[in-house]
Amino acid sequence: MSLIDQLLPAYQFRERHSCRVAADPAMVLDAIAAYRPDDDRFFRFMIGLRELPMRLLAKADRIPEPFGLHNFTLLARTDEAIVYGLIGKFWRLNYGLTPVASGEAFRSFSEKGMAKLALGFSVQNASVGQTKLVTETRVHCPDRLSRLSFTPYWILIRPVSGLIRRRILNSVKGRSERSSSPIRSP
């Protein structure tokens, strides 16, 4: 059973992307752990666009830090995978986030009206010197109200979310392959 299956086996929404990386699996996982979406101008622009209504309506002293990887909780890491989690009402202007302390707290959380999102990355040897890197996003809505609230949001953000996930893969691929390239002497 995969790590993401252990943390979020039931879900209604899913997105999956993959690529091959010319680096070993451990190096690829380390590049994922080091990845910061704030370095991606497209990511910052899309989050800024997503948060514009919230920022326009918020009082100056209540404007939160822009959304990013720091909002996620590292739920678990093995030699083959990393899974991050988020709980909230993502369709709300402020995301309606609820802190989650651990993988076990995430797994057992089941409050109605809230959604759980797992963002997983897994690696496996594809061939000599090649690693298959997969990212999978799953969202579980435990009740009808959360599903009805989340569905239009998912339809709206899914194309951008998919593009962001593919950009993450490309960034991790580039970083991993640069790090694994042998140093050539002049």
C-alpha positions in Angstrom: 0.0 0.0 0.0 1.4 3.4 -1.0 2.0 6.1 1.5 -0.7 8.4 0.1 -3.1 5.3 0.3 -2.3 5.0 4.0 -3.0 8.7 4.7 -6.0 9.3 2.4 -7.4 6.1 1.0 -10.9 7.5 0.2 -11.3 10.5 -2.0 -13.6 12.1 -4.6 -11.2 14.3 -6.4 -7.8 13.3 -7.8 -5.1 14.7 -10.0 -1.9 12.8 -11.1 1.2 13.7 -13.1 4.5 12.1 -13.7 7.9 12.5 -15.4 11.2 10.7 -15.6 14.3 12.1 -13.9 17.9 11.3 -14.7 18.9 11.0 -11.0 18.6 8.5 -8.2 15.3 8.3 -6.1 16.9 9.6 -2.9 18.2 12.7 -4.7 14.8 13.3 -6.3 13.0 13.1 -2.9 15.5 15.5 -1.4 14.8 18.0 -4.2 11.1 17.7 -3.5 11.6 18.4 0.2 13.7 21.4 -0.7 11.3 22.7 -3.3 9.7 26.2 -2.6 6.8 27.2 -4.8 7.5 30.9 -3.9 10.5 30.7 -6.3 8.0 30.2 -9.2 6.7 33.5 -10.6 3.7 31.7 -12.2 2.7 30.2 -8.8 3.0 33.5 -7.0 0.9 35.2 -9.7 -1.8 32.6 -9.6 -2.0 32.6 -5.8 -2.1 36.4 -5.9 -5.0 36.2 -8.3 -6.7 33.6 -6.2 -6.3 35.7 -3.1 -7.1 39.1 -4.6 -10.7 39.2 -3.4 -9.7 38.2 0.1 -7.0 40.9 0.2 -9.4 43.6 -1.1 -12.0 42.8 1.5 -9.7 42.2 4.4 -8.8 44.9 7.0 -5.2 46.1 6.7 -4.2 44.5 10.0 -5.7 41.1 9.1 -4.1 40.4 5.7 -2.5 37.0 6.0 0.8 35.9 4.5 0.3 34.5 0.9 -0.6 30.8 0.7 2.3 28.5 0.1 4.0 25.2 1.1 4.3 26.5 4.6 0.5 26.0 5.0 0.9 22.3 4.5 1.9 19.8 7.1 4.5 17.1 6.3 2.4 14.0 7.0 5.0 11.3 6.3 8.2 10.6 4.4 9.7 7.2 3.5 12.5 6.2 1.1 9.9 6.1 -1.7 7.4 9.0 -1.0 6.6 12.3 0.7 3.0 13.3 1.5 1.9 16.7 2.7 -1.6 17.5 4.0 -4.0 20.3 4.3 -7.4 20.5 5.9 -9.9 23.3 5.3 -12.7 24.9 3.4 -10.6 25.7 0.3 -13.6 27.3 -1.5 -13.6 30.1 1.0 -11.7 33.3 0.3 -9.3 32.6 3.2 -9.1 28.9 2.6 -10.8 28.1 6.0 -7.7 26.2 7.1 -7.6 24.0 10.2 -4.1 23.2 11.6 -3.1 19.5 11.5 -0.4 18.3 13.8 0.6 15.0 12.2 -0.1 12.2 9.8 -2.2 10.4 12.4 -4.2 13.6 13.1 -4.8 14.1 9.4 -5.8 10.4 8.9 -8.3 10.5 11.8 -9.8 14.0 11.1 -13.4 13.7 9.9 -15.3 16.9 10.7 -18.2 17.6 8.4 -18.1 20.6 6.1 -14.3 20.3 5.8 -12.1 18.9 3.1 -8.8 17.0 3.4 -6.2 17.4 0.7 -3.1 15.1 0.4 -0.3 16.2 -1.9 1.9 13.2 -2.5 5.2 12.6 -4.4 6.5 9.2 -5.0 9.7 7.9 -6.7 10.6 4.5 -8.2 13.5 3.2 -10.3 12.4 3.4 -13.9 15.6 2.1 -15.5 19.4 2.5 -15.0 19.9 6.1 -13.9 16.3 7.0 -14.3 13.6 7.6 -11.6 9.9 7.9 -12.2 8.6 10.8 -10.2 4.8 11.0 -9.6 2.8 13.7 -7.9 -0.8 12.9 -6.9 -3.3 15.3 -5.3 -6.3 13.8 -3.6 -9.2 15.5 -1.9 -11.7 13.9 0.4 -15.0 15.6 1.3 -16.7 13.7 4.1 -20.2 14.9 3.5 -22.6 16.2 0.9 -22.2 19.8 1.9 -18.4 19.8 1.6 -18.6 18.0 -1.8 -21.2 20.5 -3.1 -19.0 23.4 -1.9 -15.7 22.0 -3.2 -16.9 20.8 -6.6 -17.2 24.2 -8.3 -13.9 25.3 -6.8 -12.2 22.1 -8.1 -13.6 22.7 -11.6 -12.3 26.2 -11.5 -8.8 25.6 -10.1 -8.0 22.2 -11.5 -6.5 23.4 -14.8 -4.2 25.8 -12.9 -3.5 23.2 -10.2 -2.4 20.7 -12.9 -0.1 23.3 -14.5 1.4 24.1 -11.1 2.0 20.4 -10.4 3.7 19.9 -13.8 5.9 23.0 -13.1 6.9 21.4 -9.8 7.9 18.2 -11.5 9.9 20.2 -14.1 11.6 22.2 -11.3 12.4 19.1 -9.3 13.6 17.3 -12.4 16.0 20.2 -13.3 17.4 20.5 -9.8 17.9 16.7 -9.4 19.5 16.3 -12.8 21.9 19.3 -12.3 22.8 17.9 -8.9 23.5 14.4 -10.3 25.5 15.5 -13.3 29.2 14.6 -13.0 31.5 17.6 -12.6 33.6 17.9 -15.8 37.1 19.2 -15.5 38.2 21.9 -18.0 
